Amino acid sequence: MSKTQRQPILNASLPAQFRQIRIALAREPDHPDGDAEVAYILVAPLDAEDRIDARLWKAHRDACRVVRRRPDEQDSWGHLVHRQGGGWAFHYDGEAAPADEVGHHFADERFVVGGYVSLNEHGKMHTYRVTTSSHI
């Protein structure tokens, strides 16, 4: 966790399209039942089709956050960032390096409960299941 002071987000200042979304590791060879403790929590605006809304992201970048959760590790806090070519990634506070995890086709993915999204984590693809999506 970064030692920098985080500014609180005032929920009333965000458009109604903002959601808190939790994605958890889906089934894969090393985790045949998935793993609810390997997860990300995102705060992001979704459009009418439940896709990340780039226009609202641009207007409220600081509010578009991510928390990476792992068992036996301290949470990592960061931001949802828009990359060249329209892709999305996570960049963690206090790290100078480029984004660590890159959403695979996040621009086209729908963040609906029960749906699946993929992340490239340090060169390896993993599938996550959307477990919750709630208004902020």
MDAnalysis code that builds the backbone (N, CA, C; Angstrom):
import MDAnalysis as mda
import numpy as np

u = mda.Universe.empty(408, n_residues=136, atom_resindex=np.repeat(np.arange(136), 3), trajectory=True)
u.add_TopologyAttr("name", ["N", "CA", "C"] * 136)
u.add_TopologyAttr("resid", np.arange(1, 137))
u.add_TopologyAttr("resname", ["MET", "SER", "LYS", "THR", "GLN", "ARG", "GLN", "PRO", "ILE", "LEU", "ASN", "ALA", "SER", "LEU", "PRO", "ALA", "GLN", "PHE", "ARG", "GLN", "ILE", "ARG", "ILE", "ALA", "LEU", "ALA", "ARG", "GLU", "PRO", "ASP", "HIS", "PRO", "ASP", "GLY", "ASP", "ALA", "GLU", "VAL", "ALA", "TYR", "ILE", "LEU", "VAL", "ALA", "PRO", "LEU", "ASP", "ALA", "GLU", "ASP", "ARG", "ILE", "ASP", "ALA", "ARG", "LEU", "TRP", "LYS", "ALA", "HIS", "ARG", "ASP", "ALA", "CYS", "ARG", "VAL", "VAL", "ARG", "ARG", "ARG", "PRO", "ASP", "GLU", "GLN", "ASP", "SER", "TRP", "GLY", "HIS", "LEU", "VAL", "HIS", "ARG", "GLN", "GLY", "GLY", "GLY", "TRP", "ALA", "PHE", "HIS", "TYR", "ASP", "GLY", "GLU", "ALA", "ALA", "PRO", "ALA", "ASP", "GLU", "VAL", "GLY", "HIS", "HIS", "PHE", "ALA", "ASP", "GLU", "ARG", "PHE", "VAL", "VAL", "GLY", "GLY", "TYR", "VAL", "SER", "LEU", "ASN", "GLU", "HIS", "GLY", "LYS", "MET", "HIS", "THR", "TYR", "ARG", "VAL", "THR", "THR", "SER", "SER", "HIS", "ILE"])
u.atoms.positions = np.array([
    [0.849, -1.160, 0.000],
    [0.000, 0.000, 0.000],
    [0.894, 1.222, 0.000],
    [0.561, 2.195, -0.804],
    [1.336, 3.406, -0.929],
    [1.240, 4.231, 0.348],
    [2.317, 4.924, 0.666],
    [2.319, 5.764, 1.853],
    [1.764, 7.151, 1.548],
    [1.441, 7.439, 0.307],
    [0.870, 8.735, -0.037],
    [-0.556, 8.820, 0.488],
    [-0.966, 10.021, 0.826],
    [-2.309, 10.248, 1.355],
    [-3.316, 10.179, 0.213],
    [-4.320, 9.328, 0.332],
    [-5.357, 9.235, -0.698],
    [-6.438, 10.259, -0.413],
    [-6.880, 10.935, -1.446],
    [-7.965, 11.886, -1.316],
    [-9.280, 11.126, -1.380],
    [-10.204, 11.409, -0.460],
    [-11.486, 10.711, -0.508],
    [-12.293, 11.127, -1.729],
    [-13.078, 10.199, -2.230],
    [-13.983, 10.490, -3.341],
    [-15.338, 10.778, -2.727],
    [-15.892, 11.905, -3.088],
    [-17.220, 12.242, -2.603],
    [-18.232, 11.620, -3.548],
    [-18.938, 10.611, -3.085],
    [-19.873, 9.882, -3.948],
    [-20.865, 10.807, -4.631],
    [-21.301, 11.845, -3.949],
    [-22.290, 12.751, -4.522],
    [-21.737, 13.519, -5.715],
    [-20.408, 13.569, -5.842],
    [-19.811, 14.319, -6.945],
    [-19.655, 13.485, -8.215],
    [-19.938, 12.197, -8.146],
    [-19.764, 11.321, -9.303],
    [-21.089, 11.094, -10.016],
    [-21.035, 10.977, -11.350],
    [-22.257, 10.668, -12.098],
    [-22.832, 9.307, -11.691],
    [-24.102, 9.138, -11.917],
    [-24.813, 7.913, -11.536],
    [-24.276, 6.667, -12.239],
    [-23.537, 6.824, -13.318],
    [-23.006, 5.675, -14.064],
    [-21.841, 4.988, -13.357],
    [-21.318, 5.591, -12.294],
    [-20.188, 4.980, -11.594],
    [-20.636, 3.759, -10.809],
    [-19.793, 2.705, -10.881],
    [-20.064, 1.448, -10.198],
    [-18.830, 1.007, -9.415],
    [-19.073, 0.233, -8.390],
    [-18.005, -0.511, -7.744],
    [-18.167, -1.935, -8.235],
    [-17.135, -2.451, -8.865],
    [-17.183, -3.756, -9.522],
    [-16.122, -4.653, -8.885],
    [-16.517, -5.849, -8.526],
    [-15.559, -6.816, -7.979],
    [-15.444, -7.964, -8.969],
    [-14.186, -8.287, -9.311],
    [-13.928, -9.442, -10.170],
    [-13.016, -10.397, -9.400],
    [-13.325, -11.687, -9.469],
    [-12.564, -12.710, -8.753],
    [-12.072, -13.755, -9.745],
    [-10.944, -14.350, -9.427],
    [-10.335, -15.334, -10.311],
    [-11.312, -16.464, -10.611],
    [-11.502, -16.736, -11.893],
    [-12.385, -17.820, -12.329],
    [-11.584, -19.127, -12.376],
    [-12.272, -20.203, -12.744],
    [-11.607, -21.507, -12.838],
    [-10.456, -21.451, -13.834],
    [-9.348, -22.072, -13.468],
    [-8.202, -22.263, -14.349],
    [-7.414, -23.450, -13.807],
    [-6.448, -23.978, -14.547],
    [-5.772, -25.216, -14.121],
    [-5.257, -25.205, -12.678],
    [-4.650, -24.118, -12.238],
    [-4.122, -24.074, -10.873],
    [-5.201, -23.792, -9.826],
    [-6.379, -23.387, -10.271],
    [-7.504, -23.071, -9.381],
    [-8.785, -23.646, -9.989],
    [-9.003, -24.978, -9.882],
    [-10.157, -25.599, -10.545],
    [-11.513, -25.076, -10.071],
    [-11.555, -24.475, -8.883],
    [-12.804, -23.891, -8.381],
    [-12.764, -22.368, -8.410],
    [-11.744, -21.797, -9.042],
    [-11.559, -20.362, -8.977],
    [-10.974, -19.997, -7.622],
    [-10.895, -18.699, -7.338],
    [-10.385, -18.258, -6.038],
    [-10.952, -16.873, -5.744],
    [-11.917, -16.826, -4.834],
    [-12.578, -15.569, -4.490],
    [-11.629, -14.587, -3.802],
    [-10.509, -15.076, -3.253],
    [-9.565, -14.195, -2.569],
    [-8.579, -13.536, -3.522],
    [-8.486, -14.008, -4.749],
    [-7.661, -13.376, -5.777],
    [-8.621, -12.503, -6.578],
    [-8.583, -11.206, -6.300],
    [-9.630, -10.344, -6.834],
    [-9.140, -8.923, -7.076],
    [-9.961, -8.196, -7.789],
    [-9.786, -6.764, -8.006],
    [-11.121, -6.097, -7.699],
    [-11.038, -4.903, -7.153],
    [-12.226, -4.082, -6.965],
    [-11.984, -2.811, -7.771],
    [-12.898, -2.531, -8.678],
    [-12.775, -1.363, -9.556],
    [-13.850, -0.346, -9.230],
    [-13.514, 0.912, -9.376],
    [-14.500, 1.982, -9.380],
    [-14.376, 2.600, -10.761],
    [-15.458, 2.484, -11.551],
    [-15.414, 2.943, -12.937],
    [-16.817, 3.278, -13.423],
    [-16.906, 4.174, -14.407],
    [-18.214, 4.466, -14.992],
    [-18.541, 3.445, -16.075],
    [-19.786, 2.993, -16.082],
    [-20.237, 2.062, -17.122],
    [-21.314, 2.734, -17.956],
    [-21.306, 2.434, -19.250],
    [-22.328, 2.993, -20.135],
    [-23.600, 2.133, -20.063],
    [-24.561, 2.418, -20.910],
    [-25.848, 1.706, -20.891],
    [-25.698, 0.215, -21.219],
    [-24.588, -0.167, -21.855],
    [-24.336, -1.571, -22.192],
    [-23.364, -2.233, -21.216],
    [-23.107, -1.578, -20.077],
    [-22.219, -2.096, -19.028],
    [-20.766, -2.214, -19.460],
    [-20.343, -1.343, -20.368],
    [-18.942, -1.260, -20.784],
    [-18.333, -0.005, -20.151],
    [-17.020, 0.001, -19.971],
    [-16.365, 1.178, -19.402],
    [-16.619, 2.370, -20.311],
    [-17.070, 3.462, -19.726],
    [-17.402, 4.686, -20.460],
    [-16.163, 5.584, -20.500],
    [-15.476, 5.618, -21.651],
    [-14.230, 6.377, -21.792],
    [-14.441, 7.877, -21.609],
    [-15.584, 8.384, -22.030],
    [-15.846, 9.825, -21.898],
    [-15.942, 10.205, -20.421],
    [-16.691, 9.445, -19.644],
    [-16.800, 9.730, -18.212],
    [-15.496, 9.444, -17.477],
    [-14.769, 8.422, -17.911],
    [-13.465, 8.154, -17.313],
    [-12.574, 9.387, -17.465],
    [-12.557, 9.951, -18.659],
    [-11.703, 11.109, -18.926],
    [-12.077, 12.290, -18.026],
    [-13.358, 12.477, -17.780],
    [-13.820, 13.595, -16.959],
    [-13.584, 13.356, -15.458],
    [-13.397, 12.098, -15.055],
    [-13.275, 11.759, -13.628],
    [-12.142, 10.754, -13.390],
    [-10.993, 10.957, -14.022],
    [-9.880, 10.002, -13.934],
    [-9.487, 9.644, -12.507],
    [-9.392, 10.649, -11.649],
    [-8.935, 10.390, -10.282],
    [-9.869, 9.482, -9.510],
    [-11.129, 9.436, -9.886],
    [-12.104, 8.596, -9.190],
    [-12.092, 7.158, -9.703],
    [-11.456, 6.904, -10.829],
    [-11.439, 5.565, -11.440],
    [-10.276, 4.774, -10.845],
    [-10.599, 4.016, -9.823],
    [-9.580, 3.354, -9.017],
    [-9.671, 1.848, -9.086],
    [-8.602, 1.220, -8.605],
    [-8.540, -0.239, -8.538],
    [-7.822, -0.635, -7.258],
    [-8.259, -1.737, -6.679],
    [-7.569, -2.365, -5.554],
    [-7.302, -3.806, -5.962],
    [-6.044, -4.220, -5.854],
    [-5.674, -5.610, -6.140],
    [-5.605, -6.343, -4.803],
    [-6.371, -7.425, -4.678],
    [-6.407, -8.208, -3.441],
    [-5.834, -9.599, -3.693],
    [-4.935, -9.976, -2.803],
    [-4.329, -11.300, -2.846],
    [-4.245, -11.841, -1.431],
    [-4.437, -13.165, -1.267],
    [-4.290, -13.736, 0.076],
    [-2.857, -13.515, 0.570],
    [-2.712, -13.214, 1.821],
    [-1.396, -13.060, 2.454],
    [-0.556, -11.919, 1.885],
    [-1.188, -10.955, 1.204],
    [-0.490, -9.767, 0.708],
    [-1.299, -8.537, 1.089],
    [-0.603, -7.443, 1.239],
    [-1.285, -6.194, 1.494],
    [-1.948, -5.727, 0.195],
    [-3.112, -5.115, 0.286],
    [-3.799, -4.613, -0.902],
    [-2.930, -3.598, -1.635],
    [-2.989, -3.634, -2.964],
    [-2.312, -2.633, -3.798],
    [-3.376, -1.707, -4.361],
    [-3.182, -0.404, -4.217],
    [-4.135, 0.605, -4.658],
    [-3.602, 1.312, -5.893],
    [-4.490, 1.579, -6.841],
    [-4.063, 2.262, -8.048],
    [-5.228, 2.861, -8.800],
    [-4.990, 3.091, -10.091],
    [-5.978, 3.733, -10.953],
    [-6.194, 2.930, -12.234],
    [-7.385, 3.045, -12.753],
    [-7.710, 2.524, -14.077],
    [-7.184, 3.545, -15.078],
    [-6.346, 3.108, -16.004],
    [-5.764, 4.020, -16.986],
    [-6.137, 3.583, -18.400],
    [-6.251, 4.577, -19.276],
    [-6.583, 4.344, -20.681],
    [-5.282, 4.390, -21.462],
    [-5.013, 3.364, -22.231],
    [-3.744, 3.255, -22.962],
    [-3.896, 3.672, -24.416],
    [-2.772, 3.904, -25.042],
    [-2.753, 4.188, -26.477],
    [-3.486, 3.070, -27.207],
    [-4.300, 3.404, -28.166],
    [-5.039, 2.403, -28.930],
    [-6.363, 2.018, -28.304],
    [-6.699, 2.595, -27.152],
    [-8.011, 2.361, -26.560],
    [-8.092, 1.285, -25.513],
    [-6.977, 0.656, -25.148],
    [-7.012, -0.390, -24.135],
    [-7.038, 0.179, -22.723],
    [-7.325, -0.681, -21.763],
    [-7.394, -0.305, -20.356],
    [-6.389, -1.109, -19.555],
    [-5.851, -0.488, -18.497],
    [-4.883, -1.168, -17.645],
    [-4.987, -0.616, -16.231],
    [-4.290, -1.274, -15.314],
    [-4.229, -0.828, -13.926],
    [-2.816, -0.336, -13.643],
    [-2.711, 0.845, -13.064],
    [-1.413, 1.383, -12.647],
    [-1.489, 1.657, -11.153],
    [-0.529, 1.105, -10.418],
    [-0.580, 1.193, -8.966],
    [0.175, 2.410, -8.453],
    [-0.401, 3.052, -7.450],
    [0.156, 4.261, -6.859],
    [1.584, 4.020, -6.383],
    [2.437, 5.006, -6.630],
    [3.809, 4.928, -6.169],
    [4.726, 4.120, -7.063],
    [4.235, 3.577, -8.149],
    [5.073, 2.793, -9.063],
    [5.316, 3.595, -10.333],
    [6.580, 3.725, -10.708],
    [6.935, 4.503, -11.888],
    [6.794, 3.703, -13.178],
    [6.829, 2.395, -13.064],
    [6.767, 1.523, -14.246],
    [5.402, 1.617, -14.917],
    [5.311, 1.168, -16.167],
    [4.015, 1.133, -16.846],
    [3.024, 0.247, -16.087],
    [1.807, 0.295, -16.516],
    [0.734, -0.469, -15.873],
    [1.116, -1.941, -15.749],
    [0.735, -2.536, -14.622],
    [1.084, -3.926, -14.348],
    [0.141, -4.927, -14.985],
    [-1.140, -4.664, -14.909],
    [-2.121, -5.579, -15.465],
    [-2.897, -4.868, -16.566],
    [-3.082, -5.576, -17.650],
    [-3.748, -4.998, -18.815],
    [-5.025, -5.780, -19.086],
    [-6.127, -5.052, -19.184],
    [-7.397, -5.679, -19.507],
    [-7.391, -6.157, -20.943],
    [-7.719, -7.413, -21.151],
    [-7.760, -7.974, -22.504],
    [-9.119, -7.630, -23.120],
    [-9.113, -6.717, -24.061],
    [-10.329, -6.259, -24.735],
    [-11.337, -5.642, -23.766],
    [-10.845, -4.965, -22.703],
    [-11.746, -4.331, -21.748],
    [-12.687, -3.335, -22.421],
    [-12.260, -2.703, -23.494],
    [-13.127, -1.731, -24.179],
    [-14.394, -2.408, -24.701],
    [-14.311, -3.704, -24.995],
    [-15.451, -4.446, -25.534],
    [-16.172, -5.287, -24.478],
    [-15.547, -5.441, -23.310],
    [-16.108, -6.311, -22.271],
    [-17.289, -5.654, -21.562],
    [-18.272, -6.471, -21.228],
    [-19.417, -6.016, -20.432],
    [-19.193, -6.470, -18.993],
    [-19.316, -5.543, -18.066],
    [-19.112, -5.831, -16.653],
    [-20.451, -6.097, -15.984],
    [-20.987, -7.282, -16.252],
    [-22.266, -7.709, -15.674],
    [-21.994, -8.885, -14.740],
    [-22.731, -8.939, -13.646],
    [-22.550, -10.012, -12.673],
    [-22.725, -11.361, -13.367],
    [-21.758, -12.237, -13.142],
    [-21.762, -13.559, -13.770],
    [-20.963, -13.603, -15.061],
    [-20.638, -12.439, -15.616],
    [-19.853, -12.371, -16.839],
    [-18.367, -12.557, -16.553],
    [-17.604, -12.723, -17.607],
    [-16.170, -12.965, -17.488],
    [-15.383, -11.900, -18.225],
    [-14.221, -11.542, -17.657],
    [-13.281, -10.616, -18.290],
    [-11.893, -11.225, -18.136],
    [-10.971, -10.826, -18.992],
    [-9.620, -11.377, -18.941],
    [-8.606, -10.279, -18.681],
    [-7.563, -10.636, -17.930],
    [-6.469, -9.729, -17.622],
    [-5.147, -10.390, -17.964],
    [-4.259, -9.606, -18.561],
    [-2.896, -10.047, -18.790],
    [-2.091, -9.548, -17.597],
    [-1.685, -10.474, -16.759],
    [-0.930, -10.148, -15.550],
    [0.520, -10.570, -15.753],
    [1.365, -9.600, -16.025],
    [2.794, -9.850, -16.210],
    [3.053, -10.915, -17.273],
    [2.329, -10.823, -18.386],
    [2.550, -11.721, -19.507],
    [1.731, -12.999, -19.500],
    [0.897, -13.205, -18.489],
    [0.075, -14.418, -18.427],
    [-1.401, -14.029, -18.339],
    [-2.212, -14.653, -19.191],
    [-3.642, -14.357, -19.197],
    [-4.371, -15.121, -18.099],
    [-5.306, -14.406, -17.445],
    [-6.163, -14.995, -16.423],
    [-7.585, -14.513, -16.664],
    [-8.537, -15.384, -16.372],
    [-9.947, -15.038, -16.523],
    [-10.530, -14.762, -15.146],
    [-11.313, -13.690, -15.082],
    [-11.981, -13.285, -13.845],
    [-13.477, -13.245, -14.077],
    [-14.206, -13.538, -13.030],
    [-15.677, -13.495, -13.075],
    [-16.148, -12.251, -12.331],
    [-17.086, -11.533, -12.906],
    [-17.665, -10.373, -12.250],
    [-18.598, -10.893, -11.156],
    [-18.275, -10.598, -9.905],
    [-19.067, -11.125, -8.789],
    [-20.060, -10.094, -8.251],
    [-19.715, -8.814, -8.332],
    [-20.642, -7.761, -7.925],
    [-20.454, -6.536, -8.801],
    [-21.527, -5.782, -8.935],
    [-21.497, -4.485, -9.613],
    [-22.601, -3.661, -8.968],
    [-22.200, -2.627, -8.234],
    [-23.184, -1.841, -7.504],
    [-22.963, -0.351, -7.707],
    [-24.041, 0.406, -7.614],
    [-23.939, 1.862, -7.707],
    [-23.114, 2.382, -6.543],
    [-22.406, 3.432, -6.798],
    [-21.600, 4.067, -5.753],
    [-22.491, 4.977, -4.944],
])
